[in-house]
Amino acid sequence: MAVPKSALKKWEKVREFALGLPGAVEEFPWGEAVAKAGRKVFVFLGTDDGSHPLGLTLKLTDDTAHAHALTSPGAEPAAYGLGGSGWVRIPLEASGAPAAGLLCDWVEESYRVVAPKKLVAELDRR
């Protein structure tokens, strides 16, 4: 299954942004890419090999951002009970999927919620 070029470009921008945050590292638990700050995941990046639809899962605790994310085409509370604590799955291949800039804003919010305080302070100093 071929991944649409526009969705892949968006995913690559978001991945690059996420990994540019202070202390961020990429790991591959469960066979999919995640970005972590400290020992905690702040964004599930999934896979870009076409084996699954391209999308992101991130934690949005701000009510406005959370509600906005859920209006994205195909977006839904994350599986495995994560949705109850603010995690949202956002598909990137659907027509009308959020722009990379907005996705990066949401990634930063997720990072701020999950990352250790010293890393958030480092981000604020930038």
C-alpha positions as CSV (number, residue, x, y, z in Angstrom):
1,M,0.0,0.0,0.0
2,A,1.6,3.3,-1.1
3,V,1.7,6.1,1.3
4,P,0.5,9.4,-0.2
5,K,3.5,11.8,-0.8
6,S,1.8,14.7,1.0
7,A,1.1,12.6,4.1
8,L,4.7,11.3,4.1
9,K,6.1,14.8,3.8
10,K,4.0,16.0,6.7
11,W,5.0,12.9,8.8
12,E,8.7,13.6,8.1
13,K,8.4,17.2,9.1
14,V,6.6,16.3,12.4
15,R,9.1,13.5,13.1
16,E,12.1,15.9,12.5
17,F,10.4,18.6,14.8
18,A,9.8,16.0,17.6
19,L,13.3,14.7,17.5
20,G,14.6,18.3,17.6
21,L,13.1,18.9,21.0
22,P,15.5,18.9,24.0
23,G,16.4,15.4,25.1
24,A,14.2,13.7,22.5
25,V,15.1,10.3,21.2
26,E,13.6,7.9,18.8
27,E,12.9,4.3,19.7
28,F,11.1,1.4,18.1
29,P,9.1,-0.5,20.7
30,W,6.3,-2.7,19.3
31,G,7.8,-2.2,15.8
32,E,6.7,1.4,15.4
33,A,8.6,4.7,15.9
34,V,8.1,6.7,19.1
35,A,9.7,9.9,20.3
36,K,10.6,9.9,24.0
37,A,11.7,12.6,26.4
38,G,13.4,11.0,29.4
39,R,11.8,7.6,29.6
40,K,8.3,8.7,28.5
41,V,6.8,8.6,25.0
42,F,5.4,12.0,23.9
43,V,4.4,11.0,20.4
44,F,3.7,7.6,18.7
45,L,4.9,8.1,15.1
46,G,3.8,4.7,13.8
47,T,5.5,3.4,10.7
48,D,6.2,5.0,7.3
49,D,6.6,1.7,5.4
50,G,3.0,1.5,4.2
51,S,2.1,-1.4,6.4
52,H,-0.3,0.7,8.4
53,P,-2.0,4.1,7.6
54,L,0.2,7.0,8.4
55,G,-0.7,8.8,11.6
56,L,0.4,10.2,15.0
57,T,-0.8,9.6,18.5
58,L,-0.1,12.3,21.1
59,K,-1.3,13.5,24.5
60,L,-3.3,16.7,24.5
61,T,-4.5,17.8,27.9
62,D,-5.5,21.3,26.9
63,D,-9.3,21.0,26.4
64,T,-9.3,23.3,23.3
65,A,-6.4,21.5,21.6
66,H,-7.9,18.1,22.4
67,A,-11.3,19.0,21.0
68,H,-9.7,20.5,17.9
69,A,-7.6,17.4,17.3
70,L,-10.7,15.2,17.5
71,T,-12.3,17.2,14.7
72,S,-9.5,16.0,12.3
73,P,-10.8,13.5,9.7
74,G,-10.7,10.0,11.2
75,A,-9.2,11.2,14.6
76,E,-10.2,9.3,17.7
77,P,-9.2,8.7,21.3
78,A,-6.2,6.4,21.4
79,A,-6.7,2.7,21.9
80,Y,-5.6,0.6,24.9
81,G,-7.3,3.0,27.3
82,L,-4.9,5.8,26.5
83,G,-7.8,8.0,25.2
84,G,-9.1,8.4,28.7
85,S,-6.0,10.3,29.7
86,G,-5.9,12.7,26.7
87,W,-4.2,10.6,24.0
88,V,-5.5,11.2,20.5
89,R,-4.8,9.2,17.2
90,I,-4.7,11.5,14.2
91,P,-4.6,10.0,10.7
92,L,-2.4,11.9,8.2
93,E,-3.6,10.3,4.9
94,A,-7.2,11.6,5.0
95,S,-8.3,14.6,3.0
96,G,-8.4,17.6,5.3
97,A,-5.8,16.1,7.7
98,P,-4.1,18.9,9.8
99,A,-1.2,20.8,8.4
100,A,2.4,20.0,9.6
101,G,2.6,23.3,11.6
102,L,-0.5,22.5,13.6
103,L,0.7,19.0,14.2
104,C,4.0,20.3,15.4
105,D,2.2,22.6,17.8
106,W,0.3,19.6,19.2
107,V,3.6,17.6,19.4
108,E,5.1,20.4,21.5
109,E,2.1,20.4,23.8
110,S,2.3,16.6,24.2
111,Y,6.1,17.0,24.9
112,R,5.4,19.7,27.6
113,V,2.9,17.4,29.3
114,V,5.2,14.3,29.3
115,A,8.8,15.6,29.4
116,P,10.7,16.1,32.6
117,K,10.5,19.7,33.9
118,K,14.2,20.3,33.2
119,L,13.8,19.5,29.5
120,V,10.7,21.7,29.3
121,A,12.7,24.5,30.9
122,E,15.5,24.0,28.3
123,L,12.8,24.3,25.6
124,D,11.6,27.6,27.1
125,R,15.1,29.0,27.1
126,R,15.5,28.4,23.4
